[in-house]
Amino acid sequence: MLEVNDLQVRRGERAVLDVDHLEVMDGEVLAVIGPNGAGKSSLLLVINRLLQPAQGRITLRGKPLEDENGLKFRRRIGLVLQEPLLMDTSVFNNAAMGLRFRKLPHKEVSRRAGDC
């Protein structure tokens, strides 16, 4: 489970995101939608440890995210922003790239990426 409490993200002097409480249970899918400037990307960047919040606490399975090794954690997380940075290749190869980085067997990569 992912839990966010009292999260605030600031850009300069301006608060761009305030989240009192958010929980995502194992097996749940969360879609983050809202108008421009609502803080969607900021929330995803903070959860992925690519942006430091001004305040708040994020836990994953009861452990604070800051206790996780940053690089090791990001290798287990998938993040797709509005303008993804894809390689100049096929949809299959773009989908397979992350699976290959995780050193999944070729058959498993083919099966998962083929579902995209």
C-alpha positions in Angstrom: 0.0 0.0 0.0 1.1 3.5 -0.8 0.1 6.2 1.7 0.6 10.0 1.4 0.0 12.3 4.4 0.2 16.1 4.7 2.1 16.4 1.5 2.9 19.9 0.1 4.9 20.7 -3.0 6.2 24.2 -3.6 7.6 25.7 -6.7 9.3 28.8 -5.5 7.0 30.6 -3.1 3.9 29.0 -4.6 2.3 25.8 -3.3 1.4 23.7 -6.3 0.1 20.7 -4.5 -1.5 20.0 -1.1 -2.6 16.4 -0.3 -4.1 15.8 3.2 -4.4 12.0 2.7 -4.2 9.5 -0.1 -4.1 5.8 0.0 -3.6 3.3 -2.8 -4.1 -0.3 -1.8 -2.3 -3.3 -3.4 -3.9 -4.2 -6.6 -5.6 -0.8 -7.0 -5.1 1.4 -10.1 -4.9 5.2 -9.5 -5.7 7.6 -12.4 -4.6 11.2 -11.7 -6.7 13.7 -13.6 -7.3 17.4 -13.3 -6.8 20.7 -15.1 -3.4 22.2 -16.0 -1.6 23.3 -12.9 -3.5 21.0 -10.5 -0.3 19.3 -9.4 -0.7 15.9 -11.2 2.8 15.7 -12.4 4.2 17.1 -9.1 2.4 14.3 -7.2 3.8 11.6 -9.5 7.3 13.1 -9.4 7.3 13.2 -5.6 6.0 9.6 -5.4 8.8 8.5 -7.7 11.4 10.5 -5.6 12.3 12.7 -8.5 11.0 15.9 -6.7 11.5 16.7 -3.0 8.3 17.8 -1.2 8.3 20.9 1.1 6.6 18.8 3.7 4.7 15.5 4.2 5.2 11.8 4.5 4.9 9.1 1.9 5.1 5.4 3.0 5.2 2.3 0.9 4.0 -0.8 2.7 4.5 1.0 6.0 8.1 2.1 5.4 9.0 5.8 4.6 10.0 6.3 1.0 13.2 8.1 2.1 14.3 4.8 3.7 14.3 3.2 0.2 17.3 3.3 -2.0 16.3 5.9 -4.7 17.7 4.2 -7.8 16.6 0.7 -6.7 13.1 2.1 -5.9 12.7 3.9 -9.2 13.6 0.7 -11.1 10.5 -0.9 -9.6 8.2 2.0 -10.5 6.6 2.9 -13.8 6.0 6.5 -14.6 4.5 7.9 -17.8 4.2 11.7 -18.0 2.1 13.7 -20.4 5.0 14.0 -22.9 6.9 10.7 -22.4 10.5 10.5 -23.6 10.3 7.4 -25.8 12.9 6.0 -28.0 12.5 6.4 -31.8 11.2 2.8 -32.3 8.1 0.7 -32.3 5.4 0.6 -29.6 6.4 -2.9 -28.8 10.1 -1.9 -28.3 9.1 1.0 -26.1 6.9 -1.2 -23.9 9.6 -3.9 -23.8 12.4 -1.5 -22.9 11.5 -1.2 -19.2 11.0 -5.0 -18.9 14.5 -5.6 -20.5 16.0 -3.1 -18.0 14.5 -5.3 -15.2 16.3 -8.3 -16.8 13.1 -10.3 -17.4 13.4 -13.4 -19.6 12.9 -12.8 -23.3 9.7 -14.9 -23.4 8.2 -12.9 -20.5 9.2 -9.6 -22.2 7.6 -10.7 -25.5 4.4 -11.8 -23.7 4.0 -8.6 -21.6 5.0 -6.1 -24.3 2.8 -8.0 -26.8 -0.2 -7.2 -24.7 0.3 -3.5 -25.1 
